[in-house]
Amino acid sequence: MTDRISLSRERRDGPAGRASIPQPRPSEDQLLQVRRTRWSDDVLVVSADGEIDLATAGRLERQLWHDLPATTVLDLTRVTFLGVAGLRVIESAAARARTERRAVGVVACTRPVLRLLHLFGVDAHIPVYQYLANAIREVPKASPVPHR
């Protein structure tokens, strides 16, 4: 004897007479906005707002690749999700900054972002701040920390 799943019209289409219409996947622009703000001649703040995952990590990476001053502060305070692909972008940007003798720091205050940064040990070699003002004040003074 096998169990059969009943596929009555109500279960398949919702309440009788209402067919559910699949919603399109949000665009990369809707999932993540990235903004570059030149704080001073030597400090760039790159702010991310939304989800950083496999679909959107390239958007962040492009903003961290060109025209970078001595100090880059990555503001993740408005990031609602950080996936491993986003973490790779952050680590890659930090490694490049160390190679080029530039300073980099991260601002984060949400549990999902802080948890991933700590879980993968990123916070051990990239300074993480709770407030943007602190990062802007302290990151330029910090010498790049060598990666172990």
C-alpha positions as CSV (number, residue, x, y, z in Angstrom):
1,M,0.0,0.0,0.0
2,T,1.4,3.4,-0.9
3,D,0.5,6.8,0.4
4,R,-0.8,9.2,-2.2
5,I,-0.7,12.9,-2.0
6,S,-4.1,14.4,-2.8
7,L,-3.8,17.0,-5.5
8,S,-7.1,18.6,-5.2
9,R,-7.6,21.9,-7.0
10,E,-7.5,23.8,-3.7
11,R,-4.1,22.3,-2.6
12,R,-2.5,22.7,-6.0
13,D,-3.6,26.2,-6.8
14,G,-4.4,27.7,-3.4
15,P,-8.0,28.5,-2.5
16,A,-10.4,27.5,-5.3
17,G,-10.4,30.0,-8.2
18,R,-7.1,31.6,-7.2
19,A,-4.0,30.6,-9.2
20,S,-0.7,31.7,-7.7
21,I,1.5,33.5,-10.1
22,P,5.2,33.0,-9.7
23,Q,7.1,36.1,-8.8
24,P,10.2,37.0,-10.7
25,R,13.5,36.8,-8.9
26,P,14.6,40.3,-7.7
27,S,17.4,41.8,-9.8
28,E,21.0,42.3,-8.5
29,D,20.2,46.0,-8.1
30,Q,17.2,45.2,-5.8
31,L,19.2,42.7,-3.7
32,L,22.3,44.8,-3.1
33,Q,23.2,48.4,-3.5
34,V,26.8,49.5,-3.2
35,R,27.9,53.1,-2.8
36,R,31.4,54.6,-2.8
37,T,31.9,57.8,-0.7
38,R,35.3,59.6,-0.8
39,W,35.6,60.7,2.8
40,S,38.9,62.4,2.2
41,D,41.8,62.2,-0.2
42,D,43.1,59.1,1.7
43,V,39.9,57.5,2.8
44,L,37.2,55.7,0.8
45,V,34.0,54.3,2.4
46,V,32.3,51.5,0.4
47,S,28.8,51.0,1.8
48,A,26.7,47.9,1.1
49,D,23.0,47.7,1.7
50,G,21.2,44.3,1.2
51,E,22.3,40.8,0.7
52,I,25.8,39.7,-0.3
53,D,25.7,36.3,-1.7
54,L,26.8,34.4,-4.8
55,A,24.4,36.4,-7.0
56,T,25.6,39.8,-5.7
57,A,29.2,39.4,-4.6
58,G,30.5,40.5,-8.0
59,R,28.8,43.9,-7.6
60,L,30.7,44.5,-4.3
61,E,33.9,43.2,-5.8
62,R,33.8,45.6,-8.7
63,Q,33.5,48.5,-6.3
64,L,36.5,47.3,-4.3
65,W,38.8,46.8,-7.3
66,H,39.6,50.2,-8.8
67,D,40.7,53.7,-7.8
68,L,41.4,52.9,-4.2
69,P,43.2,55.3,-1.8
70,A,45.5,54.5,1.1
71,T,42.5,53.5,3.3
72,T,39.3,51.7,2.5
73,V,36.5,51.2,5.0
74,L,33.9,48.7,4.1
75,D,30.6,49.6,5.8
76,L,28.4,46.5,6.2
77,T,26.0,47.9,8.8
78,R,23.0,47.6,6.4
79,V,23.9,44.1,5.1
80,T,21.1,41.7,6.0
81,F,22.9,38.5,4.7
82,L,26.5,37.7,4.1
83,G,27.3,34.5,2.3
84,V,30.7,32.8,1.8
85,A,31.0,34.4,-1.7
86,G,30.8,37.8,0.0
87,L,33.3,36.8,2.6
88,R,35.7,35.8,-0.2
89,V,35.3,39.2,-1.8
90,I,36.1,40.9,1.6
91,E,39.2,38.7,2.2
92,S,40.4,39.2,-1.4
93,A,40.1,43.0,-1.0
94,A,42.0,42.9,2.3
95,A,44.8,40.7,0.8
96,R,45.2,43.0,-2.1
97,A,45.3,46.0,0.3
98,R,48.0,44.4,2.3
99,T,50.0,43.7,-0.8
100,E,49.7,47.3,-2.0
101,R,50.5,48.6,1.5
102,R,47.0,50.1,2.0
103,A,44.8,49.9,5.1
104,V,41.4,48.3,5.2
105,G,38.7,48.0,7.8
106,V,35.2,46.7,8.2
107,V,32.2,48.2,10.0
108,A,29.6,45.6,11.0
109,C,27.0,45.5,13.7
110,T,24.5,42.8,12.7
111,R,24.6,39.3,14.0
112,P,24.6,37.5,10.6
113,V,27.6,39.5,9.4
114,L,29.6,39.5,12.7
115,R,29.0,35.8,13.1
116,L,30.4,34.9,9.7
117,L,33.4,37.2,10.1
118,H,34.2,35.6,13.5
119,L,33.4,32.0,12.4
120,F,35.9,32.2,9.5
121,G,38.5,34.1,11.5
122,V,38.3,37.2,9.2
123,D,38.1,39.5,12.3
124,A,41.6,38.2,13.3
125,H,43.3,39.8,10.3
126,I,40.9,42.6,9.3
127,P,39.9,45.2,11.9
128,V,36.2,45.2,12.5
129,Y,34.4,48.2,14.1
130,Q,30.9,48.6,15.4
131,Y,30.7,52.3,14.3
132,L,31.7,54.0,11.0
133,A,33.1,57.0,12.8
134,N,35.5,54.8,14.8
135,A,36.7,53.0,11.7
136,I,37.2,56.3,9.8
137,R,39.3,57.6,12.7
138,E,41.3,54.5,13.4
139,V,41.8,52.5,10.2
140,P,44.2,55.1,8.6
141,K,46.4,54.9,11.6
142,A,46.6,51.1,11.6
143,S,49.4,49.5,9.7
144,P,48.2,46.6,7.5
145,V,48.1,43.4,9.6
146,P,50.0,40.6,7.9
147,H,47.9,37.5,7.1
148,R,49.0,34.4,8.9
